[in-house]
Amino acid sequence: MITKDEARKQIKEFRSTVDVHEVDYMSRKACDNLMSLPEYRLYSTIFAYSAVNNEVDTTHIITDALENGKQVALPRVVDGDIVFYAIRNPDELEFGFMGIPEPPEREEYKVDKDDVLVVIPGLAFDSKGNRSGYGRGFYDRFLAKHPGCMKVGIAFERQVFDELENNEHDIGLDIIVTENRIVDCRKQ
């Protein structure tokens, strides 16, 4: 089992050295795999994120969902938690918490429901659905309040470990998607 701290260290090193063209290629393949899921077709609302620091770029998912009439919402940090706001176009994002592109904070565009597919970033994952982010607990707190969400982690294959340390407050994922495979964690 790898600890969260060691996994974070390894993946931050990987992300700092990986070629931007490789990130684009792997991101596209991971997004294509996610969009091939029956769950993706089923849900009319998709919660995604804006990629930073060589995370999987979800622009393809956001664009596809919007073009297919799905509601798309992205997170914004508000009072120490993430809140999802609907967007109509990725161009409307503004730099927010830690320089991450976020949707504007408009109450009328706030989306707060469980019947959604949430595309979840992270630094490290395992096939049991365990996930490690940057250590601030944003997604764990959000998911604890929204237990009905379909939780789909998206990552590069290099970010998936055999077994990742997890804690009692960690919320497990339903599915993990990489550029190489789809792991249904519900069957593990």
Secondary structure in CASP SS format (residue, H / E / C, confidence):
PFRMAT SS
TARGET T0000
AUTHOR 0000-0000-0000
METHOD secondary structure of the structure
MODEL  1
M C 1.00
I E 1.00
T C 1.00
K H 1.00
D H 1.00
E H 1.00
A H 1.00
R H 1.00
K H 1.00
Q H 1.00
I H 1.00
K H 1.00
E H 1.00
F H 1.00
R H 1.00
S H 1.00
T H 1.00
V C 1.00
D C 1.00
V H 1.00
H H 1.00
E H 1.00
V H 1.00
D H 1.00
Y H 1.00
M H 1.00
S H 1.00
R H 1.00
K H 1.00
A H 1.00
C H 1.00
D H 1.00
N H 1.00
L H 1.00
M H 1.00
S C 1.00
L C 1.00
P H 1.00
E H 1.00
Y H 1.00
R H 1.00
L H 1.00
Y C 1.00
S C 1.00
T E 1.00
I E 1.00
F E 1.00
A C 1.00
Y C 1.00
S C 1.00
A C 1.00
V C 1.00
N C 1.00
N C 1.00
E C 1.00
V C 1.00
D C 1.00
T C 1.00
T H 1.00
H H 1.00
I H 1.00
I H 1.00
T H 1.00
D H 1.00
A H 1.00
L H 1.00
E H 1.00
N C 1.00
G C 1.00
K C 1.00
Q E 1.00
V E 1.00
A E 1.00
L E 1.00
P E 1.00
R E 1.00
V E 1.00
V E 1.00
D C 1.00
G C 1.00
D E 1.00
I E 1.00
V E 1.00
F E 1.00
Y E 1.00
A E 1.00
I E 1.00
R C 1.00
N C 1.00
P H 1.00
D H 1.00
E H 1.00
L C 1.00
E E 1.00
F E 1.00
G C 1.00
F H 1.00
M H 1.00
G H 1.00
I C 1.00
P E 1.00
E E 1.00
P C 1.00
P C 1.00
E C 1.00
R C 1.00
E H 1.00
E H 1.00
Y H 1.00
K E 1.00
V C 1.00
D C 1.00
K C 1.00
D C 1.00
D C 1.00
V C 1.00
L E 1.00
V E 1.00
V E 1.00
I E 1.00
P C 1.00
G C 1.00
L C 1.00
A E 1.00
F E 1.00
D E 1.00
S C 1.00
K C 1.00
G C 1.00
N C 1.00
R E 1.00
S E 1.00
G C 1.00
Y C 1.00
G C 1.00
R C 1.00
G C 1.00
F H 1.00
Y H 1.00
D H 1.00
R H 1.00
F H 1.00
L H 1.00
A H 1.00
K H 1.00
H C 1.00
P C 1.00
G C 1.00
C C 1.00
M E 1.00
K E 1.00
V E 1.00
G E 1.00
I E 1.00
A C 1.00
F C 1.00
E H 1.00
R H 1.00
Q H 1.00
V E 1.00
F E 1.00
D C 1.00
E C 1.00
L E 1.00
E C 1.00
N C 1.00
N C 1.00
E C 1.00
H C 1.00
D C 1.00
I C 1.00
G C 1.00
L C 1.00
D C 1.00
I E 1.00
I E 1.00
V E 1.00
T C 1.00
E C 1.00
N C 1.00
R C 1.00
I E 1.00
V E 1.00
D E 1.00
C H 1.00
R H 1.00
K H 1.00
Q C 1.00
END
